[in-house]
């Protein structure tokens, strides 16, 4: 059983699950098509397909009909996910580390809940499995006040009874301005230096940066536009529909972009992508995730900053903006998050004082632009 990437008639990449005989697993494929129709991100569809593949392997081993599962079957699947043997028939004789984290297991439970709710709603199954696995707690069990809390404050809190206890959220790593300068100095060409600088100052996701077109750079207004063009030729795409936005950047960064485009984007370059390959048989084509991964491996080796990644650069800038007192709605817009809570969970927990300490009153869009030495 495996997840297979396919190309649709609209030249879009999507995912299906096939069994050991090479046949499509129809209930999974139908559900994945539904996710595609409602606009789920490609990475989300791939993640859900992987979970459902694992679930079907479990059902096959236990000889269980997917339409006749019970609460006990779900509980056994949780155990199956924890076991390093990949089989309930082979149990370790002594305690061993879990094969998957509780966070991964909870994600799998979320996928199954959505999968079975979909099939229940289209009458493929007679039992609402989401109701069977959900308990309702007292409203005081809420861990935080949601938006419109005053309306829903008396409502019970729904909880999956199979949900595993998550480890305490670890503080996400950040780096210093000195570290950023080391990374820039370690870059061997103008493109790599610009890529690191842009990732840091804009706080954009790497997929958003790789999806940038030259036309997305507004030289007059010092802005970058994150646009939803679907899947690009290099496999890059924005994460969600909420990620489309404009980002103010410094004039120094814009000058660097203009200089780079004038040097690299010659008449022979056909792609509109801002970042392109510089050497080899594919020179002039759009830069890929693999290229960026190779770049950051080299930078970690040169600088000794072992934990630096594109996401660390993004998180460093968002944390800095929170510490400067940016209002939450500005942080949310800068990050391209769908909700305030997502911004709080990814930025504010890393700061002393928790959520409330990042709710500054300064709503100015100014950025803490840090000027770097030019090569």
TAWONOR-V110063 format. One record per pair of residues at least 24 apart in sequence whose C-alpha atoms are under 10 Angstrom apart, sorted by sequence separation. I is the first residue (numbers start at 1). GAP is how many residues later the second one is. If there is no record, write none. Layout:
I	GAP
I	GAP
This chain:
1	24
28	24
78	24
81	24
109	24
134	24
135	24
136	24
210	24
211	24
212	24
223	24
224	24
323	24
27	25
28	25
55	25
61	25
62	25
133	25
134	25
135	25
136	25
207	25
210	25
211	25
212	25
222	25
223	25
224	25
318	25
322	25
323	25
54	26
55	26
61	26
62	26
79	26
133	26
134	26
135	26
210	26
211	26
212	26
222	26
223	26
321	26
322	26
15	27
25	27
54	27
61	27
62	27
78	27
81	27
131	27
133	27
134	27
135	27
207	27
209	27
210	27
211	27
221	27
222	27
223	27
319	27
320	27
328	27
331	27
14	28
15	28
25	28
28	28
58	28
61	28
77	28
78	28
132	28
133	28
134	28
207	28
208	28
209	28
210	28
218	28
221	28
222	28
223	28
318	28
319	28
323	28
328	28
331	28
13	29
14	29
16	29
17	29
57	29
58	29
131	29
132	29
133	29
134	29
207	29
208	29
209	29
217	29
218	29
221	29
222	29
318	29
319	29
322	29
323	29
12	30
15	30
16	30
57	30
58	30
78	30
130	30
133	30
206	30
207	30
208	30
216	30
217	30
218	30
221	30
222	30
223	30
224	30
317	30
318	30
319	30
328	30
329	30
14	31
15	31
25	31
77	31
78	31
206	31
207	31
208	31
218	31
220	31
222	31
223	31
315	31
316	31
319	31
320	31
327	31
328	31
334	31
14	32
15	32
17	32
54	32
77	32
205	32
206	32
207	32
219	32
222	32
315	32
319	32
325	32
326	32
327	32
328	32
330	32
331	32
15	33
16	33
17	33
205	33
206	33
221	33
222	33
325	33
326	33
327	33
328	33
330	33
15	34
16	34
19	34
204	34
205	34
219	34
220	34
323	34
324	34
325	34
326	34
327	34
329	34
330	34
331	34
15	35
17	35
18	35
74	35
208	35
219	35
322	35
323	35
324	35
325	35
326	35
327	35
328	35
330	35
17	36
208	36
218	36
219	36
322	36
323	36
324	36
325	36
326	36
327	36
16	37
19	37
20	37
217	37
321	37
322	37
323	37
325	37
326	37
327	37
19	38
74	38
205	38
219	38
233	38
322	38
324	38
325	38
326	38
327	38
17	39
27	39
204	39
219	39
234	39
319	39
325	39
326	39
27	40
217	40
233	40
326	40
5	41
217	41
232	41
326	41
4	42
234	42
3	43
204	43
214	43
324	43
3	44
203	44
214	44
324	44
4	45
202	45
321	45
3	46
4	46
201	46
202	46
321	46
2	47
3	47
113	47
201	47
202	47
214	47
320	47
321	47
2	48
3	48
201	48
202	48
320	48
3	49
67	49
201	49
2	50
3	50
66	50
110	50
236	50
317	50
2	51
3	51
109	51
198	51
202	51
214	51
234	51
235	51
236	51
317	51
1	52
2	52
67	52
201	52
233	52
234	52
235	52
236	52
1	53
51	53
55	53
67	53
109	53
110	53
233	53
234	53
235	53
236	53
51	54
54	54
106	54
109	54
232	54
233	54
234	54
235	54
1	55
2	55
74	55
108	55
109	55
198	55
233	55
234	55
1	56
51	56
52	56
106	56
107	56
197	56
198	56
216	56
234	56
51	57
55	57
67	57
68	57
70	57
105	57
106	57
214	57
215	57
216	57
217	57
50	58
51	58
67	58
68	58
69	58
71	58
75	58
105	58
106	58
198	58
213	58
214	58
215	58
216	58
48	59
51	59
52	59
66	59
67	59
68	59
70	59
74	59
105	59
106	59
194	59
197	59
198	59
213	59
214	59
215	59
47	60
48	60
51	60
52	60
67	60
69	60
103	60
104	60
106	60
194	60
212	60
213	60
214	60
47	61
50	61
51	61
71	61
102	61
103	61
105	61
211	61
212	61
213	61
214	61
48	62
49	62
70	62
71	62
102	62
103	62
104	62
194	62
195	62
211	62
212	62
213	62
48	63
52	63
70	63
101	63
102	63
103	63
193	63
194	63
210	63
211	63
212	63
47	64
48	64
101	64
102	64
103	64
209	64
210	64
211	64
101	65
102	65
191	65
209	65
210	65
48	66
101	66
190	66
191	66
194	66
209	66
210	66
48	67
190	67
193	67
190	69
191	69
190	70
191	70
191	72
190	73
191	73
213	73
190	74
211	75
210	76
211	76
210	77
211	77
209	78
210	78
195	79
210	79
35	80
195	80
194	81
207	81
206	82
207	82
210	82
31	83
32	83
35	83
191	83
192	83
206	83
31	84
34	84
78	84
191	84
30	85
31	85
78	85
191	85
75	86
78	86
191	86
206	86
247	86
248	86
28	87
31	87
75	87
191	87
246	87
247	87
27	88
30	88
31	88
74	88
75	88
245	88
246	88
247	88
27	89
30	89
189	89
243	89
244	89
245	89
247	89
71	90
243	90
245	90
246	90
28	91
71	91
242	91
243	91
245	91
27	92
243	92
244	92
242	93
243	93
244	93
242	94
243	94
241	95
242	95
243	95
196	96
240	96
241	96
242	96
27	97
195	97
239	97
240	97
241	97
242	97
238	98
239	98
240	98
196	99
192	100
196	100
192	103
206	103
207	103
192	104
206	104
205	105
206	105
204	106
205	106
188	107
203	107
204	107
206	107
187	108
203	108
205	108
206	108
187	109
203	109
204	109
205	109
199	110
200	110
203	110
204	110
205	110
226	110
187	111
188	111
199	111
200	111
202	111
203	111
204	111
186	112
187	112
199	112
200	112
201	112
202	112
203	112
183	113
186	113
196	113
199	113
200	113
201	113
203	113
204	113
185	114
186	114
196	114
199	114
200	114
203	114
204	114
184	115
186	115
187	115
195	115
198	115
199	115
200	115
201	115
202	115
203	115
183	116
186	116
197	116
198	116
200	116
201	116
202	116
203	116
250	116
253	116
182	117
183	117
185	117
186	117
196	117
200	117
201	117
248	117
249	117
250	117
252	117
185	118
199	118
200	118
247	118
248	118
249	118
250	118
251	118
252	118
253	118
256	118
183	119
184	119
248	119
249	119
250	119
252	119
253	119
182	120
183	120
249	120
250	120
252	120
182	121
183	121
250	121
182	122
183	122
252	122
180	123
182	123
179	124
179	125
180	125
183	125
179	126
180	128
179	129
175	130
204	130
205	130
203	131
204	131
205	131
175	132
202	132
203	132
204	132
174	133
175	133
180	133
202	133
203	133
173	134
174	134
173	135
174	135
173	136
174	137
175	137
176	137
173	138
174	138
175	138
172	139
173	139
174	139
177	139
172	140
173	140
174	140
175	140
176	140
174	141
175	141
176	141
173	142
174	142
175	142
172	143
173	143
174	143
172	144
174	144
174	145
174	146
172	147
202	165
201	166
201	167
201	168
201	169
172	174
171	175
172	175
197	175
169	176
171	176
174	176
169	177
171	177
172	177
173	177
171	178
172	178
170	179
171	179
169	180
170	180
171	180
169	181
193	181
193	182
190	185
189	186
185	187
188	187
42	188
184	188
185	188
187	188
41	189
42	189
184	189
185	189
41	190
181	190
184	190
185	190
181	191
184	191
147	192
180	192
181	192
147	193
177	193
43	194
146	194
147	194
177	194
178	194
42	195
44	195
146	195
177	195
41	196
42	196
43	196
44	196
145	196
41	197
42	197
43	197
144	197
41	198
42	198
40	199
41	199
40	200
41	200
39	201
40	201
39	202
12	218
13	218
12	219
11	220
12	220
13	222
